[in-house]
Amino acid sequence: MIDIETTGTHPEHNAVIQIAAVRFNLNEKTVDANSMFDRCLAVAPHRFWEESTRTWWHGKNFKVFQHICSRMEDPGTVMKAFLDWSVSHKTDEPQRFWGKPTHFDYSFMQSYFRQFGLPIPYHYRHARDMNTFIAGLAGNPQHRELNVDFVGDAHNALHDALHQIKILFAAKDIYDETHHRD
Protein backbone atom coordinates (compact mmCIF):
# COMPACT_ATOMS: atom_id res chain seq x y z
CA MET A 1 0.00 0.00 0.00
CA ILE A 2 1.44 3.33 -1.02
CA ASP A 3 0.38 6.71 0.29
CA ILE A 4 1.85 10.12 -0.45
CA GLU A 5 1.50 13.65 0.82
CA THR A 6 1.82 16.48 -1.67
CA THR A 7 1.87 20.24 -2.22
CA GLY A 8 -1.19 20.11 -4.48
CA THR A 9 -3.21 17.87 -6.77
CA HIS A 10 -1.36 18.23 -10.09
CA PRO A 11 1.14 15.36 -10.62
CA GLU A 12 3.22 17.17 -13.23
CA HIS A 13 3.61 20.42 -11.26
CA ASN A 14 3.12 19.86 -7.54
CA ALA A 15 5.59 18.11 -5.25
CA VAL A 16 5.52 14.92 -3.24
CA ILE A 17 6.65 15.69 0.31
CA GLN A 18 6.20 12.24 1.88
CA ILE A 19 6.14 8.69 0.53
CA ALA A 20 5.12 5.73 2.67
CA ALA A 21 4.72 2.15 1.53
CA VAL A 22 3.88 -1.03 3.40
CA ARG A 23 3.98 -4.59 2.11
CA PHE A 24 1.00 -6.71 3.11
CA ASN A 25 -0.64 -10.04 2.31
CA LEU A 26 -4.37 -9.66 1.87
CA ASN A 27 -5.15 -13.39 1.99
CA GLU A 28 -3.23 -13.92 5.23
CA LYS A 29 -4.12 -10.45 6.55
CA THR A 30 -0.54 -9.73 7.55
CA VAL A 31 1.65 -6.66 7.35
CA ASP A 32 5.42 -6.79 6.89
CA ALA A 33 6.32 -4.59 9.85
CA ASN A 34 10.04 -5.14 9.19
CA SER A 35 9.98 -3.55 5.77
CA MET A 36 8.10 -0.26 5.68
CA PHE A 37 9.18 2.72 3.63
CA ASP A 38 8.67 6.18 5.11
CA ARG A 39 10.71 9.12 3.80
CA CYS A 40 10.07 12.83 3.30
CA LEU A 41 11.17 14.84 0.29
CA ALA A 42 12.18 18.46 -0.19
CA VAL A 43 10.25 20.14 -2.99
CA ALA A 44 11.75 18.88 -6.25
CA PRO A 45 13.05 21.29 -8.91
CA HIS A 46 10.38 22.84 -11.15
CA ARG A 47 7.55 21.87 -8.78
CA PHE A 48 5.52 24.22 -6.65
CA TRP A 49 2.89 24.69 -3.99
CA GLU A 50 -0.79 25.25 -4.63
CA GLU A 51 -1.61 28.07 -2.24
CA SER A 52 -4.84 26.38 -1.13
CA THR A 53 -2.85 23.27 -0.19
CA ARG A 54 -0.24 25.30 1.68
CA THR A 55 -3.06 26.99 3.63
CA TRP A 56 -4.61 23.60 4.36
CA TRP A 57 -1.29 22.19 5.67
CA HIS A 58 -0.74 25.29 7.81
CA GLY A 59 -4.21 24.91 9.31
CA LYS A 60 -5.22 21.96 11.43
CA ASN A 61 -2.46 19.75 9.94
CA PHE A 62 0.44 22.00 10.91
CA LYS A 63 1.95 19.59 13.46
CA VAL A 64 2.06 16.77 10.88
CA PHE A 65 3.46 19.19 8.31
CA GLN A 66 6.22 20.31 10.67
CA HIS A 67 7.20 16.69 11.26
CA ILE A 68 7.35 16.08 7.51
CA CYS A 69 9.48 19.20 7.01
CA SER A 70 11.90 18.16 9.75
CA ARG A 71 12.63 14.93 7.86
CA MET A 72 12.92 16.27 4.30
CA GLU A 73 15.72 14.89 2.13
CA ASP A 74 16.90 15.34 -1.43
CA PRO A 75 14.03 14.09 -3.63
CA GLY A 76 16.31 12.22 -6.06
CA THR A 77 17.89 10.32 -3.18
CA VAL A 78 14.48 9.39 -1.77
CA MET A 79 13.18 8.24 -5.16
CA LYS A 80 16.23 6.02 -5.69
CA ALA A 81 15.75 4.57 -2.18
CA PHE A 82 12.06 3.97 -2.93
CA LEU A 83 12.94 2.20 -6.20
CA ASP A 84 15.43 0.01 -4.31
CA TRP A 85 12.81 -0.75 -1.64
CA SER A 86 10.19 -1.54 -4.30
CA VAL A 87 12.30 -4.15 -6.06
CA SER A 88 13.98 -5.61 -2.95
CA HIS A 89 11.19 -8.11 -2.30
CA LYS A 90 11.53 -10.78 -4.98
CA THR A 91 8.45 -12.80 -5.81
CA ASP A 92 6.97 -14.61 -8.79
CA GLU A 93 4.00 -12.25 -8.63
CA PRO A 94 4.17 -8.84 -10.30
CA GLN A 95 4.75 -5.82 -8.09
CA ARG A 96 1.35 -4.43 -7.08
CA PHE A 97 0.76 -0.74 -6.49
CA TRP A 98 -2.11 -0.33 -4.03
CA GLY A 99 -3.45 3.14 -3.35
CA LYS A 100 -6.47 5.15 -2.29
CA PRO A 101 -7.02 6.28 -4.95
CA THR A 102 -4.52 4.93 -7.44
CA HIS A 103 -5.18 7.65 -10.01
CA PHE A 104 -3.73 10.20 -7.58
CA ASP A 105 -0.80 8.36 -5.99
CA TYR A 106 0.25 6.42 -9.11
CA SER A 107 0.25 9.53 -11.31
CA PHE A 108 2.50 11.41 -8.88
CA MET A 109 4.91 8.50 -8.47
CA GLN A 110 5.09 7.92 -12.23
CA SER A 111 5.87 11.62 -12.73
CA TYR A 112 8.62 11.50 -10.10
CA PHE A 113 10.24 8.35 -11.51
CA ARG A 114 10.32 10.08 -14.91
CA GLN A 115 11.70 13.33 -13.49
CA PHE A 116 14.60 11.56 -11.82
CA GLY A 117 15.30 9.21 -14.75
CA LEU A 118 14.39 6.07 -12.84
CA PRO A 119 12.52 3.01 -14.10
CA ILE A 120 8.97 2.63 -12.85
CA PRO A 121 8.82 -0.61 -10.84
CA TYR A 122 5.02 -0.83 -11.01
CA HIS A 123 3.18 -1.49 -14.26
CA TYR A 124 -0.10 0.40 -14.48
CA ARG A 125 -1.93 -2.89 -15.16
CA HIS A 126 -0.94 -4.06 -11.70
CA ALA A 127 -2.20 -0.98 -9.87
CA ARG A 128 -5.01 -1.68 -7.40
CA ASP A 129 -7.42 0.95 -6.17
CA MET A 130 -8.56 0.21 -2.63
CA ASN A 131 -12.07 1.67 -3.02
CA THR A 132 -12.73 -0.11 -6.31
CA PHE A 133 -11.43 -3.38 -4.89
CA ILE A 134 -13.76 -3.11 -1.88
CA ALA A 135 -16.71 -2.29 -4.17
CA GLY A 136 -15.91 -5.45 -6.12
CA LEU A 137 -15.72 -7.53 -2.93
CA ALA A 138 -19.04 -6.09 -1.82
CA GLY A 139 -20.60 -6.66 -5.21
CA ASN A 140 -21.92 -3.12 -4.95
CA PRO A 141 -20.34 0.14 -6.16
CA GLN A 142 -22.38 1.96 -3.49
CA HIS A 143 -21.06 -0.18 -0.61
CA ARG A 144 -21.12 1.30 2.86
CA GLU A 145 -18.07 3.10 4.20
CA LEU A 146 -16.21 0.87 6.64
CA ASN A 147 -15.56 2.41 10.04
CA VAL A 148 -12.13 1.28 11.23
CA ASP A 149 -10.36 3.00 14.12
CA PHE A 150 -7.52 5.23 12.96
CA VAL A 151 -4.23 4.97 14.84
CA GLY A 152 -1.73 7.81 14.52
CA ASP A 153 -1.93 11.13 12.70
CA ALA A 154 -4.15 11.58 9.67
CA HIS A 155 -2.16 12.84 6.67
CA ASN A 156 1.00 11.20 7.88
CA ALA A 157 1.48 8.95 4.84
CA LEU A 158 2.69 5.95 6.87
CA HIS A 159 -0.26 6.13 9.27
CA ASP A 160 -2.63 6.56 6.31
CA ALA A 161 -1.17 3.54 4.47
CA LEU A 162 -1.49 1.34 7.55
CA HIS A 163 -5.08 2.51 8.04
CA GLN A 164 -5.94 1.74 4.42
CA ILE A 165 -4.61 -1.80 4.88
CA LYS A 166 -6.78 -2.19 8.01
CA ILE A 167 -9.80 -1.16 5.93
CA LEU A 168 -8.92 -3.76 3.27
CA PHE A 169 -8.61 -6.46 5.92
CA ALA A 170 -11.97 -5.46 7.44
CA ALA A 171 -13.61 -5.51 4.00
CA LYS A 172 -12.21 -8.97 3.32
CA ASP A 173 -13.63 -10.22 6.64
CA ILE A 174 -17.05 -8.69 6.02
CA TYR A 175 -17.55 -9.38 2.33
CA ASP A 176 -15.81 -12.75 2.07
CA GLU A 177 -18.03 -13.99 4.90
CA THR A 178 -21.10 -12.62 3.09
CA HIS A 179 -20.17 -14.29 -0.19
CA HIS A 180 -19.52 -17.64 1.50
CA ARG A 181 -23.11 -17.70 2.74
CA ASP A 182 -24.56 -17.38 -0.78
N, C-alpha and C positions, 0 to 999 in steps of 0.2 A: 504494500500500500504506500503510495507516494502522496505527500501533501507539501504544498509550497505556500509561502507568504510573499506578497509582491507589493510593488509601488503603484499598481494600477491594474487595469483589466486588458491591456493591449499587449499581446505576446511579442510583437516585433519592436515595441518602443519602451515598455515599462520594464522594470527590473525585478528579478527574483532576489529576495533578501533572506530567505531561509528555505532549505530543502530538508525534508525528513522522509525516510523510507524504512519500512519494517517488513521483513519477510514473515509470511504466515502460511499455514496449511489449513485451508478451509475445511477439508474433509475430517481432519483430526482435531480441528479447532485449537491449534497451537500457534504460538508466536515465538519466533527466534529472538529471544531477549539478548542473546550474545552477539547479535549482528544487526544493530540498528544504525542507520545513518542519520546524523543530525548536525548540519553545519550551516553557518550564516555567511552571506555574501555581501561585500560592499557593492554599491551600485556599479554595474558594468559600464564600460565606455559606450557612449551614444544612446544610453537609456536614461529615462527621466521619471520623475514623480508626476502623477496626476494630483492636482491640488486637493481634490475631494478625498482622495485616499490618504494623503498626508494628514489632512484634518481629522479623518476617521482614526488613524493610528495615534494621533496626539490627543484624542478624546479619551474614551473609557479604556482603550487598549494601550495606554502609554507605558505602563509597567512592562508589559510583554514586549513592546517595541524597544524600550531601553535595553532589555535583556538581549534581544536580537542584535542591536547596535553594538553592544559590548563584546560580541563574539564574531563580528564581521571579519572576513578574510578576503584575500584576492579572489575574484570570481572564477578566473581561469584555473586556479589551484583547486578550488572546491569542485568545479565541474570535472576535472581530471580525477579527483578522489571519488566522486560519485560514479563515474564511469568504471573505475577500478572496483568499487564496491558492487556495482550492478553485475559485473561479469565474474565476480569471485566465487559465486555459488554455482558450481557446475551441476547440470542436470540434463537428462534426456529431453525434458520438456522445454518448450520455448520460454524465454523470459516474459513474464506477464507484467504489464503496467496497470495497476489498479489505482483508481482515483475517484474523487467525488467533487466535481464531475471530471471525466477524462478530457473533455474538449477544452477545459481550462488548463489543467496541470500539464497534459501532454503537449499542448501547443507551446506553452512557455518552455518546457524542457527541450523540445525539438529545436526551438529558436536558439536556445543557449548552446546546445551541442553544435549547431551550425556556426554560431558566432565564434566559438573557440576552436573550430576546426576538428571537432571530435566526432567519432562515429556514434550513431544513435543505437544504443544496445537494445532498444525495444521497438519491435515492428508494430506499426499502427494496427495491424490485424490481430495482434495479441493484447491490445488495450482492453481493459474491462472497467466499465462504469458501474460503480457501486449501486446507484439508484436504479439503473436499468436492470442490473442483475437481480436485485431484490424484487422488482416488479415481475420479472420472469419467474422467480421462485414462487411468488404469490399467485401467479396466473392472473394478475390484475394490474394494469398500469396505474390505477388509482388506489393502490394499496395504502393501508394506514401507515402513518409515520411511527417508527418504533422508538419508544422512550427507553433509552439506556443511560444510566448514570454516567456523567462526564467526570473524569478524574484529571486534574491539572488545570492548565490555563487555556481557555479557548483562544484560538489564533496563534498558539505556539504549534508549529507544524508537526512536531513529534507527538504532542498530546492529541492533536486532531487526527493524525494517522492511526494512533492506537484506538481512539474512540471509534473511528470508522470501521476498524476491524471488529471491535466489540459489537457493532451494529450488524455486520455481516454474520457473525456467529449467532447472534440472537435471531436473525431472519432465518438462518438455516435450521435452528431448533424449532421455530414456530412453523415455518412453511413446509419443511420436510416431514414433520409430524402430521400436518394436515394432509399432505399428499399421500402418505402411507395409509391413511384411513379410507381413502377413496377406492 
